[in-house]
Amino acid sequence: MRKLLFAMIALLAVVGLSAQDFTIVNGAEPASLDPHAVEGVPEHRIYMALFEGLTVSDPRTNRAIPGIAESWSFSKDYKTITFKLRKGAVWSDGVEITADTVVKSWLRKMDPKNAFQYADLPAMYIAGAMDYLEGKAGPESVKIRAVDKYTFEVQLVGPCPFFADMTTHYAFAIVPIHAIEKYGQDWVKPGKIVSNGPFVLSEWKPQEKIVVVKNNKYWDAKNVALKKVTFIANDDINVGYNLYKTGAADWTETVPLELMDEVKLRKDFHVAPEYGTYYYIFNVTRKPLDDARVRKALAMAINKNDLVNKVTRGGQIPANGFVPPSAGYTPAKGYGYDPETARKLLAEAGYPDGKGFPTLQILYNTSASHKRIAEFIQAQWKDNLGINVGLLNQEWGTYLDTRSQSHNFDMARAGWIGDYLDPSTFLDMWVTGGTQNDGLYSNPKYDEFMAKSRVTSGSERYQIMMDAEKVLIDQDMAVLPIYYYVTQNLIDLNKWDGWYPNPLNTHPWKFVRPKK
């Protein structure tokens, strides 16, 4: 793999890149191209090229702007939203997209037989959908309907003025039901895949690259400037940085930690606040991590200031709460660095000076940065608590299966970038049985707060969510926040237009174009 990528660097440096071709170092090989089956950032970027939902993320603000839906409106109580689909929007094979397509797509996502990750995101907010997802009722219980060929209506569980913003996410993807019925799981393979985004799949070489080219049947094709986008599958940060430096890639968002001082001097390095959190998941079903005192001790034994100042060194902000601060929302207080209290809590839990504490493992996906962070935390726990932990590295696909499917881990690194700009995108994860609840946390009080937040609005809703986070973090320390993200993008904005720093680091490809 490494030899192949260095060969690619040499080749592209020689032949150069077309002004209308764009190449990104996209991280790991995508787990799937089926929008309903994915859950990661690398997949999201490819999704935005191949598919388009009812709405698209504004490249500056991340708020919803028209996609397949040309407009939408809420009822006065914000409990019903009606989307007007644009006439003439078609799949890449020419089949028209209608309101019935949206209904069938969303029902596929939430069908309990499919067990898709993220299925609970729409189900939590659509009236009747959780009963369907949990197998308690049929699809007729889901309050979505095609009013007519181009009108799609959604009834919500409560007032949800941010629902349109949610639909920019692939959990609300529209998929080609006719192609899925014809090809089954093979529908995403080259030669069979049908999409509706600004680009179509041209080439897929697993573990190497995915290439997409302009979709001339896209409804807004006249405003799509790029002719080709190449997604390089690479999770070696140093290789990715070299690809960018030699001109073989136009964008990378990961920087080698050991080169951070050098990279910070570059004019094409862009750092901005990001609505996201880097954290560790505790598998709270495993001893001794089933004891909140142990989890709190582990949290208080990490000097997060040293971590961000001496290890990551990219402007990250130490985090004790899980939800990043925002207007109207104050995160939970959490637990800062206090090794003395940490040792007392560990002793109370039955492990004085770490004696008798089992050797646990930290699971992380392949990345030099994740490894350096894990080694720092490993050393902190050894020095401050007298305990030993091992490190377990897995490639992206295996790591996701271990973390999300089998839950066969003690602690796992994770990062969460908001799916939309609201605290619920962080807090909905941890409800009992949630598809993103990889640590298997469960607290009825927390569930009660979150359920209440979905039928409440305004400042009262924010207060309820803040109370929920206090249960999650201050009371239970169910997850271990480490730092709030900042974006670290390398892209030459003297060369490219339509790409802007934004809170979710989401950059729809239809807007990216060469600078005039």
C-alpha positions as CSV (number, residue, x, y, z in Angstrom):
1,M,0.0,0.0,0.0
2,R,2.7,2.5,1.0
3,K,4.7,1.7,-2.2
4,L,1.6,2.2,-4.3
5,L,0.9,5.6,-2.7
6,F,4.5,6.8,-3.2
7,A,4.3,5.7,-6.8
8,M,1.1,7.7,-7.1
9,I,2.9,10.8,-5.7
10,A,5.6,10.5,-8.3
11,L,3.1,9.9,-11.2
12,L,0.8,12.8,-10.3
13,A,3.7,15.1,-9.7
14,V,4.9,14.5,-13.2
15,V,1.6,14.6,-15.1
16,G,0.0,17.3,-13.0
17,L,-3.7,17.7,-12.1
18,S,-6.4,19.2,-14.3
19,A,-7.7,22.6,-13.0
20,Q,-11.1,20.9,-12.8
21,D,-10.0,17.8,-11.1
22,F,-9.8,17.6,-7.3
23,T,-8.0,15.0,-5.1
24,I,-8.5,14.5,-1.4
25,V,-6.6,12.3,1.1
26,N,-9.8,10.8,2.4
27,G,-8.6,8.6,5.3
28,A,-9.6,4.9,5.6
29,E,-11.2,2.8,2.9
30,P,-14.9,3.4,3.0
31,A,-16.9,0.6,4.8
32,S,-19.6,0.9,2.1
33,L,-21.1,3.2,-0.5
34,D,-24.6,2.5,0.5
35,P,-25.7,5.7,2.3
36,H,-27.9,3.7,4.7
37,A,-25.0,1.4,5.8
38,V,-22.3,4.0,6.6
39,E,-21.3,5.9,9.7
40,G,-18.0,7.6,9.2
41,V,-16.4,10.8,7.9
42,P,-14.6,9.2,4.9
43,E,-18.0,7.7,3.8
44,H,-19.8,11.0,4.3
45,R,-17.5,12.9,1.9
46,I,-18.1,10.3,-0.8
47,Y,-21.8,10.4,0.0
48,M,-21.9,14.1,-0.7
49,A,-20.4,13.5,-4.2
50,L,-22.7,10.6,-5.2
51,F,-26.0,11.4,-3.5
52,E,-28.2,14.2,-2.5
53,G,-30.9,14.3,0.1
54,L,-33.8,16.6,0.6
55,T,-31.4,19.3,1.7
56,V,-27.7,20.1,1.3
57,S,-25.3,21.6,3.9
58,D,-24.6,25.3,3.3
59,P,-20.8,25.4,2.7
60,R,-20.4,28.4,5.0
61,T,-22.9,27.8,7.8
62,N,-23.8,24.1,7.7
63,R,-27.5,25.1,7.7
64,A,-29.9,23.4,5.3
65,I,-30.3,24.8,1.8
66,P,-32.4,23.2,-1.0
67,G,-31.4,19.9,-2.4
68,I,-33.9,17.5,-4.0
69,A,-36.4,19.6,-2.0
70,E,-36.7,23.0,-3.5
71,S,-38.5,24.4,-0.4
72,W,-40.0,23.4,2.9
73,S,-42.4,24.8,5.5
74,F,-43.3,24.1,9.1
75,S,-46.7,24.0,10.8
76,K,-47.2,26.8,13.4
77,D,-46.3,24.3,16.2
78,Y,-43.2,23.0,14.4
79,K,-44.6,19.5,14.7
80,T,-45.1,19.0,10.9
81,I,-42.7,19.8,8.1
82,T,-43.7,19.7,4.4
83,F,-41.1,19.4,1.6
84,K,-41.7,20.4,-1.9
85,L,-39.6,18.3,-4.3
86,R,-38.2,19.8,-7.4
87,K,-39.7,18.5,-10.7
88,G,-37.2,17.0,-13.0
89,A,-34.8,15.6,-10.4
90,V,-33.7,12.1,-11.7
91,W,-31.4,9.3,-10.8
92,S,-28.3,8.8,-13.0
93,D,-30.2,6.3,-15.0
94,G,-33.0,8.8,-15.8
95,V,-35.6,7.4,-13.4
96,E,-37.5,10.3,-11.7
97,I,-37.3,11.0,-8.0
98,T,-40.7,11.5,-6.3
99,A,-42.1,11.8,-2.8
100,D,-42.8,8.1,-2.9
101,T,-39.1,7.5,-3.4
102,V,-38.4,9.5,-0.2
103,V,-41.0,7.5,1.8
104,K,-39.6,4.1,0.7
105,S,-36.0,5.3,1.3
106,W,-36.6,6.4,4.8
107,L,-38.6,3.3,5.6
108,R,-35.7,1.2,4.3
109,K,-33.3,3.0,6.6
110,M,-35.5,2.4,9.7
111,D,-36.6,-1.2,8.8
112,P,-35.6,-3.3,11.8
113,K,-34.6,-6.2,9.5
114,N,-31.8,-4.1,8.1
115,A,-30.3,-3.1,11.5
116,F,-28.6,0.0,9.9
117,Q,-26.4,2.2,12.1
118,Y,-27.9,5.7,12.6
119,A,-31.5,4.3,12.0
120,D,-32.5,5.8,15.4
121,L,-31.6,9.3,14.3
122,P,-34.7,9.8,12.1
123,A,-36.7,7.4,14.3
124,M,-36.2,9.5,17.4
125,Y,-37.8,12.5,15.8
126,I,-40.5,11.1,13.4
127,A,-43.8,10.3,15.0
128,G,-44.4,6.5,15.2
129,A,-41.0,5.6,13.8
130,M,-39.4,4.2,17.0
131,D,-42.2,1.6,17.2
132,Y,-41.3,0.6,13.7
133,L,-37.6,0.5,14.3
134,E,-38.1,-1.5,17.5
135,G,-40.4,-4.0,15.8
136,K,-43.5,-3.0,17.7
137,A,-45.4,-1.9,14.7
138,G,-45.4,-2.0,10.9
139,P,-44.2,0.7,8.5
140,E,-47.7,2.2,8.5
141,S,-47.0,3.6,12.0
142,V,-44.3,5.9,10.6
143,K,-45.9,9.3,10.1
144,I,-44.3,10.2,6.7
145,R,-46.3,10.3,3.5
146,A,-46.4,11.4,-0.1
147,V,-49.1,14.0,-0.2
148,D,-48.7,14.0,-4.0
149,K,-46.0,13.2,-6.5
150,Y,-43.8,16.1,-5.4
151,T,-45.0,16.8,-1.8
152,F,-43.5,14.9,1.2
153,E,-44.8,15.4,4.7
154,V,-43.3,14.4,8.0
155,Q,-45.0,14.5,11.4
156,L,-42.6,14.9,14.3
157,V,-42.8,13.7,17.9
158,G,-42.5,17.4,19.1
159,P,-41.5,20.8,17.9
160,C,-38.3,20.4,16.0
161,P,-37.3,23.7,14.2
162,F,-33.9,22.2,13.3
163,F,-35.3,19.2,11.5
164,A,-34.5,20.5,8.0
165,D,-30.8,20.8,9.1
166,M,-30.9,17.2,10.2
167,T,-31.9,16.0,6.7
168,T,-28.5,17.1,5.3
169,H,-27.2,14.0,6.9
170,Y,-26.9,10.6,5.2
171,A,-29.2,9.0,7.9
172,F,-32.0,10.7,5.8
173,A,-30.6,9.7,2.5
174,I,-32.7,9.1,-0.6
175,V,-31.7,5.8,-2.3
176,P,-32.6,4.2,-5.7
177,I,-35.2,1.7,-4.5
178,H,-35.6,0.4,-8.1
179,A,-31.8,-0.4,-8.4
180,I,-31.8,-2.0,-4.9
181,E,-34.7,-4.2,-5.8
182,K,-32.9,-5.3,-9.0
183,Y,-29.4,-5.9,-7.7
184,G,-29.8,-6.4,-4.0
185,Q,-26.6,-5.7,-2.0
186,D,-24.6,-5.5,-5.2
187,W,-26.4,-2.3,-6.2
188,V,-23.4,-0.2,-5.0
189,K,-20.9,-1.9,-7.2
190,P,-19.4,-0.2,-10.3
191,G,-21.6,-0.7,-13.3
192,K,-24.7,-1.2,-11.1
193,I,-24.7,1.8,-8.8
194,V,-27.3,4.5,-9.4
195,S,-27.0,7.9,-7.7
196,N,-28.5,11.3,-7.8
197,G,-25.7,13.6,-6.6
198,P,-23.5,16.0,-8.6
199,F,-21.1,13.1,-9.4
200,V,-21.3,9.4,-10.5
201,L,-19.0,6.6,-9.7
202,S,-16.3,6.1,-12.3
203,E,-13.7,3.9,-10.6
204,W,-13.3,2.0,-7.3
205,K,-10.0,0.4,-6.5
206,P,-10.3,-1.0,-2.9
207,Q,-7.6,0.3,-0.6
208,E,-6.4,2.7,-3.2
209,K,-9.0,5.2,-4.5
210,I,-12.5,6.0,-5.5
211,V,-13.0,8.3,-8.6
212,V,-16.2,10.1,-9.3
213,V,-17.0,12.2,-12.4
214,K,-19.6,14.9,-13.1
215,N,-23.2,13.7,-13.3
216,N,-24.7,15.4,-16.3
217,K,-28.2,14.3,-15.2
218,Y,-27.9,16.1,-11.9
219,W,-30.6,18.8,-11.6
220,D,-28.0,21.5,-11.0
221,A,-25.2,20.2,-13.2
222,K,-24.7,23.6,-14.9
223,N,-23.4,24.9,-11.6
224,V,-21.0,22.0,-10.9
225,A,-17.5,23.1,-11.8
226,L,-15.4,20.1,-11.0
227,K,-15.2,17.3,-13.6
228,K,-13.6,14.7,-11.4
229,V,-13.0,14.1,-7.7
230,T,-10.6,11.4,-6.5
231,F,-10.8,10.1,-3.0
232,I,-7.5,8.5,-1.9
233,A,-7.9,5.7,0.6
234,N,-5.0,6.4,3.0
235,D,-4.8,6.5,6.8
236,D,-1.0,7.0,7.0
237,I,-0.8,10.7,8.0
238,N,2.7,11.1,6.8
239,V,2.0,9.7,3.4
240,G,-1.1,11.9,3.1
241,Y,1.0,15.0,4.0
242,N,3.5,14.1,1.3
243,L,0.8,13.6,-1.2
244,Y,-0.4,17.1,-0.5
245,K,3.1,18.8,-0.4
246,T,4.0,17.3,-3.8
247,G,0.8,18.5,-5.4
248,A,-0.6,15.0,-5.8
249,A,-3.6,16.0,-3.5
250,D,-5.5,19.2,-3.2
251,W,-6.8,18.7,0.4
252,T,-5.9,16.8,3.5
253,E,-7.3,17.3,7.0
254,T,-4.8,15.4,9.0
255,V,-1.3,16.6,9.9
256,P,1.6,14.6,11.4
257,L,1.9,15.6,15.0
258,E,5.7,15.6,14.8
259,L,5.5,18.2,12.0
260,M,2.9,20.4,13.6
261,D,5.4,23.3,14.2
262,E,6.4,23.2,10.5
263,V,2.8,23.0,9.2
264,K,1.6,25.9,11.4
265,L,3.8,28.2,9.4
266,R,2.1,27.4,6.1
267,K,-0.3,29.9,4.6
268,D,-2.5,27.0,3.3
269,F,-3.0,25.6,6.8
270,H,-6.4,26.5,8.2
271,V,-7.4,26.0,11.8
272,A,-10.9,26.8,13.0
273,P,-13.3,25.8,15.8
274,E,-15.2,22.6,15.1
275,Y,-18.4,21.3,16.6
276,G,-16.9,18.0,17.8
277,T,-15.4,16.1,20.6
278,Y,-12.5,13.6,20.8
279,Y,-13.3,11.1,23.6
280,Y,-12.9,7.5,24.9
281,I,-15.8,5.2,25.2
282,F,-16.1,3.0,28.3
283,N,-17.7,-0.4,27.9
284,V,-19.7,0.0,31.0
285,T,-20.8,-3.6,31.0
286,R,-17.3,-4.8,31.8
287,K,-15.7,-4.9,35.3
288,P,-14.2,-2.8,36.7
289,L,-15.6,-0.2,34.2
290,D,-19.1,-0.9,35.4
291,D,-18.2,1.2,38.5
292,A,-18.6,5.0,38.1
293,R,-15.8,5.6,40.7
294,V,-13.4,3.8,38.4
295,R,-14.5,5.8,35.4
296,K,-14.2,9.0,37.3
297,A,-10.7,8.1,38.6
298,L,-9.6,7.4,35.0
299,A,-10.9,10.7,33.9
300,M,-9.2,12.7,36.7
301,A,-5.8,11.0,36.1
302,I,-5.3,12.6,32.7
303,N,-3.6,16.0,32.4
304,K,-5.5,17.1,29.3
305,N,-3.7,20.5,29.2
306,D,-0.5,18.6,28.7
307,L,-2.1,16.4,26.1
308,V,-3.2,19.2,23.9
309,N,-0.1,21.4,24.5
310,K,2.6,18.7,24.3
311,V,1.1,15.9,22.1
312,T,-1.6,17.1,19.7
313,R,-0.4,20.8,19.6
314,G,-3.0,21.9,17.1
315,G,-5.1,24.3,19.1
316,Q,-7.5,21.7,20.5
317,I,-9.4,22.7,23.7
318,P,-9.3,20.3,26.7
319,A,-12.8,19.0,27.4
320,N,-14.4,17.8,30.6
321,G,-18.0,17.9,29.2
322,F,-19.1,16.0,26.2
323,V,-21.1,18.5,24.2
324,P,-19.1,21.5,22.9
325,P,-20.2,24.9,24.3
326,S,-22.5,26.9,22.1
327,A,-25.0,29.8,22.4
328,G,-27.5,28.9,25.1
329,Y,-25.8,25.7,26.0
330,T,-23.2,25.2,28.9
331,P,-21.6,21.7,28.9
332,A,-21.4,19.5,32.1
333,K,-18.7,20.5,34.5
334,G,-17.1,17.0,34.4
335,Y,-13.8,16.1,36.0
336,G,-10.5,17.9,35.5
337,Y,-7.0,16.8,36.4
338,D,-6.9,15.7,40.1
339,P,-4.7,12.6,40.5
340,E,-5.0,12.7,44.3
341,T,-8.8,12.4,44.3
342,A,-8.5,9.9,41.4
343,R,-6.3,7.6,43.6
344,K,-8.9,7.9,46.5
345,L,-11.7,6.9,44.2
346,L,-9.8,4.0,42.8
347,A,-9.0,2.8,46.4
348,E,-12.7,3.1,47.3
349,A,-13.5,0.9,44.3
350,G,-11.2,-1.7,45.7
351,Y,-7.9,-1.0,43.9
352,P,-5.6,0.9,46.3
353,D,-2.5,2.1,44.4
354,G,-3.8,0.2,41.4
355,K,-3.3,-3.2,43.1
356,G,-5.5,-5.9,41.7
357,F,-6.7,-3.7,38.8
358,P,-6.9,-5.9,35.6
359,T,-4.9,-5.0,32.5
360,L,-7.4,-3.4,30.2
361,Q,-7.0,-2.4,26.6
362,I,-7.5,0.9,24.7
363,L,-8.8,0.2,21.2
364,Y,-8.0,2.7,18.4
365,N,-8.2,2.8,14.6
366,T,-4.9,2.9,12.6
367,S,-3.4,6.4,13.0
368,A,-0.2,7.7,14.3
369,S,-2.1,10.5,16.1
370,H,-4.5,8.1,17.9
371,K,-1.5,6.0,18.9
372,R,0.4,9.0,20.4
373,I,-2.7,10.0,22.3
374,A,-3.2,6.5,23.6
375,E,0.4,6.2,24.7
376,F,0.2,9.5,26.6
377,I,-3.0,8.3,28.4
378,Q,-1.4,4.9,29.0
379,A,1.6,6.6,30.7
380,Q,-0.7,8.9,32.8
381,W,-2.7,6.1,34.2
382,K,0.5,4.2,35.0
383,D,2.1,7.2,36.7
384,N,-0.9,8.5,38.6
385,L,-2.9,5.4,39.3
386,G,-0.4,2.5,39.2
387,I,-2.4,0.6,36.6
388,N,-1.3,-1.0,33.3
389,V,-3.3,-0.8,30.1
390,G,-2.5,-2.2,26.7
391,L,-3.0,-0.7,23.3
392,L,-5.0,-2.4,20.5
393,N,-4.8,-1.1,16.9
394,Q,-7.2,-2.1,14.2
395,E,-7.8,-0.9,10.7
396,W,-11.0,1.2,10.2
397,G,-13.5,-1.5,9.1
398,T,-12.5,-4.0,11.8
399,Y,-12.4,-1.2,14.4
400,L,-15.9,-0.2,13.6
401,D,-17.1,-3.8,13.8
402,T,-15.4,-4.3,17.1
403,R,-16.7,-1.0,18.5
404,S,-20.2,-0.9,17.1
405,Q,-21.2,-4.4,16.4
406,S,-19.6,-6.9,18.7
407,H,-18.8,-4.3,21.5
408,N,-15.8,-6.6,22.2
409,F,-13.6,-3.9,23.8
410,D,-12.7,-2.3,27.2
411,M,-12.2,1.3,26.1
412,A,-12.2,2.7,22.6
413,R,-11.1,6.0,21.1
414,A,-13.8,7.8,19.2
415,G,-14.6,11.2,17.8
416,W,-17.9,12.8,17.2
417,I,-18.5,15.7,14.8
418,G,-22.0,17.0,15.1
419,D,-24.4,15.8,12.4
420,Y,-26.1,19.1,12.7
421,L,-25.8,22.3,14.8
422,D,-27.7,21.3,18.0
423,P,-26.6,19.6,21.3
424,S,-29.0,16.7,20.6
425,T,-26.6,15.4,18.0
426,F,-24.3,14.5,20.8
427,L,-26.8,13.5,23.5
428,D,-29.1,11.3,21.5
429,M,-26.2,8.9,21.1
430,W,-26.4,7.6,24.7
431,V,-30.0,6.7,25.1
432,T,-30.5,3.1,26.0
433,G,-30.2,0.9,22.9
434,G,-29.1,3.7,20.6
435,T,-27.2,2.6,17.5
436,Q,-24.3,4.9,18.4
437,N,-24.3,3.8,22.1
438,D,-21.2,1.6,21.6
439,G,-20.4,1.5,25.4
440,L,-23.9,0.1,26.1
441,Y,-24.6,2.8,28.7
442,S,-28.1,2.8,30.1
443,N,-29.7,5.1,32.7
444,P,-33.5,5.6,32.8
445,K,-33.2,9.1,34.2
446,Y,-31.0,10.1,31.2
447,D,-33.5,8.5,28.8
448,E,-36.3,10.4,30.5
449,F,-34.5,13.7,30.1
450,M,-33.8,13.1,26.4
451,A,-37.3,12.0,25.6
452,K,-38.7,15.1,27.3
453,S,-36.3,17.3,25.3
454,R,-37.9,16.1,22.0
455,V,-41.3,17.4,22.9
456,T,-40.0,20.7,24.4
457,S,-38.7,23.8,22.8
458,G,-36.7,27.0,23.4
459,S,-34.6,27.6,26.5
460,E,-36.5,24.9,28.5
461,R,-35.3,22.3,26.0
462,Y,-31.7,23.4,26.4
463,Q,-32.0,23.2,30.1
464,I,-33.3,19.7,29.9
465,M,-30.5,18.6,27.7
466,M,-28.0,20.2,30.1
467,D,-29.5,18.2,32.9
468,A,-29.2,15.1,30.8
469,E,-25.5,15.7,30.2
470,K,-25.0,16.2,34.0
471,V,-26.3,12.6,34.4
472,L,-24.2,11.3,31.6
473,I,-20.9,13.0,32.7
474,D,-21.1,14.4,36.3
475,Q,-23.0,11.5,37.7
476,D,-22.1,8.5,35.6
477,M,-18.9,9.5,33.6
478,A,-20.2,7.1,31.0
479,V,-17.8,8.5,28.4
480,L,-14.5,10.2,28.8
481,P,-14.2,13.6,27.0
482,I,-10.6,14.5,26.1
483,Y,-10.7,17.6,23.9
484,Y,-12.9,19.6,21.6
485,Y,-11.8,19.5,18.0
486,V,-10.5,22.2,15.8
487,T,-10.3,21.7,12.0
488,Q,-6.8,21.3,10.6
489,N,-7.1,21.6,6.9
490,L,-4.4,21.9,4.3
491,I,-5.9,23.4,1.1
492,D,-4.8,26.3,-1.1
493,L,-7.6,28.8,-1.0
494,N,-5.8,31.0,-3.5
495,K,-6.5,28.1,-6.0
496,W,-9.9,26.8,-4.8
497,D,-13.2,28.6,-4.3
498,G,-16.4,27.4,-2.7
499,W,-14.5,25.7,0.2
500,Y,-14.9,27.5,3.6
501,P,-14.0,26.7,7.2
502,N,-17.2,25.8,9.0
503,P,-18.3,24.2,12.3
504,L,-18.9,20.7,11.0
505,N,-16.0,20.6,8.5
506,T,-18.5,19.6,5.8
507,H,-17.7,20.8,2.3
508,P,-20.2,19.8,-0.4
509,W,-18.5,19.1,-3.7
510,K,-21.0,20.9,-5.9
511,F,-19.7,24.2,-4.6
512,V,-16.0,23.6,-4.9
513,R,-14.4,25.2,-8.0
514,P,-11.1,26.6,-9.3
515,K,-10.5,30.2,-8.3
516,K,-10.9,32.6,-11.2
